[in-house]
Structure formats: C-alpha cells, structure tokens
Amino acid sequence: MGNNNIRNYYDQLAERIESAEGTRNKAPDSSEFDAAYMREFAKPEGSLLELGAGTGLLLNRIMDGYRRVVAVELYPQFSRFITRANHVEVVTADLLTYDTEETFDVVALFGVMNFFSEGEATDLYRRVARWLKPGGKLVVKNQMGVAEDVMVDGISQELGTHYYSEYRTPGHEARLIEKGGLQVVRQDDIYPDRLNRWPNTRFIALLATRPT
Ligand SMILES: C[S@@+](CC[C@H](N)C(=O)[O-])C[C@H]1O[C@@H](n2cnc3c(N)ncnc32)[C@H](O)[C@@H]1O
C-alpha cells in the first residue's frame, strides 16, 4: 500500500486529460462545496499552500482570497489548468519528498490524503506542521470511512482500471494529524447526500491548528 500504487492511474489520466474537470473521472465536480467551506479561512493579507492542487478545481475558486498562494502538484499536465496570477506560484513536486522553508497561514489537502499510507501521511503531517505559522490552519478533506477504515486496492468496476485509496475514519486521520504535532479542532460533513455516493464512506473535512 502507499502513494506509489496510485501512480499508474494518474500517469494514464495525465496522458489524456483535456479539461480541468478531467481529474474527476466519473465523479461529479463538487468543488463549489469545497470552495464554500474554504472561504471561511480566506485571509486577504495571508498565504495559502495547496498540496496536490490538481487542475485547480478548488484553487481557481479561492485564490483571490489570499496575498500569496503556492500550489504543489506532481503532474504539470494537471497544473497547467491552474489560473496564472502574480500572487500564485505553481510548483511541480512529489509530496513524498517536497519541502520548503516558507510558512503559511493556511494549508489545504483536498482529495489527496486517501492516496497516502498511514506512515506516509504521518510523515507529511509532520512537515505540514513546520510549514504552518503558529496559529495557522490545516484543512484536510477527502472520503473517510464511516464505521471503519475502507481500503481499496484493485480493479475499480466503475473506472475499469487499478485504483488505490485508504479511506481512514475521521478519528484515525485525526490521530495521524495530531502525531504530526497539530491539534484537530473541528470535523465537518460538508457535502449533501447526493455527492456521498458510497454507503461506507463520507466526504469529511478536518480542521487542525498549529498551537501558538
Ligand atoms: C483528487 S485530485 C484533487 C485536486 C485538488 N486538490 C482539488 O480538490 O481540486 C488529487 C491530486 O493529488 C495529486 N497527488 C497524488 N499524489 C501526489 C504526490 N505524491 N505528490 C503530488 N501530488 C500528488 C494528484 O496528482 C491529483 O492531482
């Protein structure tokens, strides 16, 4: 298990992607709900780091709420759809090894952490804690297990290709974030039922802060 198991899936998607919505594959675009949730944390004088920014489905809707934005994405074939602006820097890098000296007011991980094993996630959260200013906020949103962790590692009937995801429960994910040195302060169920298409998972947002 681990991030390497999703590479083949994204390599293939990167080869044929033609629009920003292409990363959604068969799932409907739910970024309006992501953006509505993230707007609460916008800071006109502040900075945002989005990790695994994809084609900018979320970022393009919220980038104007910040003075500086850094978007990290592994595939330039995806990040070319991120709106270019003077205050926006797009970095092509692997989150397994990415590092920076810069610190941010807000870090966003949307639809990303399910592609990382427990060990990889803990390591990333430790680095995220360093990239946050004291009092800064981390928002993690992805499908999470309802009653227990849900592991997917095999041929997806819907997508017709190999797919890997670890949908940990919100409590499990929160423990990994806290291992990284952050404090989880809120858990929000941010999508309507029609966008939660699987009975054993729900899209949950976890809000954590770096203690001052
Ligand atoms: C479901 S998309 C979410 C995109 C964006 N956060 C949004 O909500 O619109 C997941 C993204 O994570 C990226 N990703 C997965 N593993 C990564 C890694 N190791 N390093 C950088 N990006 C990665 C994928 O390439 C993909 O663009």
The ligand as a Gaussian input file, in Angstrom:
#p B3LYP/6-31G(d) Opt

LIG

0 1
 C       -8.473000      14.198000      -6.485000
 S       -7.197000      15.290000      -7.008000
 C       -7.555000      16.739000      -6.049000
 C       -7.122000      18.032000      -6.696000
 C       -7.406000      19.318000      -5.902000
 N       -6.878000      19.246000      -4.546000
 C       -8.886000      19.645000      -5.869000
 O       -9.538000      19.387000      -4.847000
 O       -9.380000      20.176000      -6.862000
 C       -5.760000      14.590000      -6.187000
 C       -4.440000      15.201000      -6.653000
 O       -3.377000      14.749000      -5.801000
 C       -2.221000      14.626000      -6.608000
 N       -1.219000      13.774000      -5.960000
 C       -1.361000      12.483000      -5.586000
 N       -0.199000      12.021000      -5.082000
 C        0.689000      13.062000      -5.137000
 C        2.063000      13.205000      -4.772000
 N        2.768000      12.210000      -4.241000
 N        2.660000      14.410000      -4.971000
 C        1.957000      15.453000      -5.518000
 N        0.662000      15.367000      -5.883000
 C        0.046000      14.172000      -5.705000
 C       -2.761000      14.013000      -7.894000
 O       -1.855000      14.168000      -8.963000
 C       -4.059000      14.811000      -8.070000
 O       -3.857000      15.960000      -8.840000

